[in-house]
């Protein structure tokens, strides 16, 4: 019988919330409040409180504390409270309302009452609320560690709806939900991973028509776990995942018919994650298809795909736009790499710092303008073995160099800080010929006047997960696709087969776009018709810059320009992927490997070239020459839509393999 009165009280509180003012209650609970400096983490991010307190070991926070506002903002929740009133109402991201009342040990969540260990109380003009139960009411797990508190978003439920034409797996939370998707074609398993979310282990049977079951698990450290939902698909099943409502839920739709994948009630008309059951996009090496030798049409010769070559140093860092980072909460790696050795070598015209690593890392660097001139590199997901070190250089303009463990939680970060007396030019990247070393090379000459002031990069160590670098992206789920040529620029032409490069690049780019959207990406095209991107009367440089401007203005995470190759000799054949920044070589290799494996043409490798569109974009960028129009074998294949589809599968798969998928 407690439910009905509680609902009436909630309704009355909400109606009376505006305009009900009174002096702070005299019976403001005579509690022993002590200030607290305990750290508070939400989804791996530290929230700083000005007025965090403790009552009998229970954390309390002032309603007006900016830290509490930051916490609620991170969860997509909104709080309503007027100073001097007795009620606080918090609206969760899913629309449910949590209310607390001064002096009452009952809190209501969506109208249902739950007991509090401590009643909200006033101290002077400040209203304090018990932090832990309030955060739990917002859909988070609460844990204590090292004298602080960790609040982790929780997957509230994984349920099913089985209809006549489709099965829907509903994944619900109370806070905005973010995920990565991976599809293992050999095992026919679609896995959605939710970094920073916890979940209760369970198995949800799905009836076997469209899928067998959904397996829910949690892994990783308690402070930043990862929840996974692995769905075992039946043969012939297609899938699409839609972000629902206010972004706190995901509906994974499973069906044999692609038309049944659409949901009218989805928050966006486009599916957030989707892929056909026979998708060739590879998230693991097990799902790579092999060209069919029995096909009656021309087939590519079998080839061996070798591992991606190591990056070479020096590495020109990719420029980082001045736009702010994405506000998405992205968690640290649960197992940081170790920096086991730090060496300094003075070369003829430079000083090189060499760091030996035990695992993959990403890094970002920053350069301050004159007269400060300081330069630092933050290596994410890394711990320094041993104490901080002062490093020495023979370069006369280097006044100080240090390597320190800059941060331990919520993410391990090692910082290399350089203090010069003049602007310095620094190259950062993997050391050529080494499998496990990162080089930082300080040049003897100043940087160019237009040199970028910030950038990002990564280094992948064999046998460890590749880092995901997204600091340069303001839209971490956005890809820019550039169909080469167009309008009055036809590109290469093979009149014997009726092939025109500008038509093929647009056809292939549209196919890549469709596959990326099914895999959860948003895509911006530099052109989506037979037209120039810039001024039709402008020169080539203006046209190429216009293509870069599309990607840069959109804040895309990656840029891929798609072309067809041609040569005076018809003997040349195969696929080539170009890059300019050495930090993009691994990206180029991932796209090349996947495209060759899917399309089956000769692997002409990756090449570094000073091509305008991959040099003047602000994000990792590659240019793919998918096939040779001038080669009869390649040209015959390019006539076939099924072959173009294979190339699209490969390009989309290479992007996803390198990036780990879109970050929602």
Secondary structure, DSSP 4 states (H G I P E B T S, - for coil): -HHHHHHHHHHHHHHHTTT---PPPS-------EE----EEETTEEE--SSEEEETTEEEEETT-HHHHHHHHHTT-EEE--TT-SEEEEE-TTS-EEEEEBT-SEEEETTEEEE-SS-BEEETTEEEEEHHHHHHHTTEEEEEETTEEEEEEE--EEEEEE-SS-EEEEEE-SS----EEEEETTTTEEEEEEETEE---EEEE--SSSEEEEEEEEES-GGG-EEEEEEEEPTT-EEEEEEETTTTEEEEEEESSGGGG--TTBSSSS-SEEE-TT----SSGGG-----TT-SS--PPP---PPPPPP-SS-PPEE--SSPPP----PPPSS-EEEEEEEEEE-SSEEEEEEEESS-EEEEEEEPPTTT--EEEEEETEEESSS-EEE--S-TTEEEEEEEEEE-SSS-EEEEEEEESS---EEEEEPTT-SSEEEEEEESSPPPTT--SEEEEEEPPTTSPPP---TT-SEEEEEEEEE--BTTB---EETTTTEEHHHHHHHHHHHHHHHHHHTT-EEEES-SSSS-SS-TTS-HHHHHHHHHHHHHHHTEEEEEEEEEE--SSTT--SEEEEESSGGGHHHHHHHHHHHHHHH---EEEEEE---HHHHS-SSEEEEEEEEETTSHHHHHHHT-HHHHHHHHHHHHHHHHHHH-S---
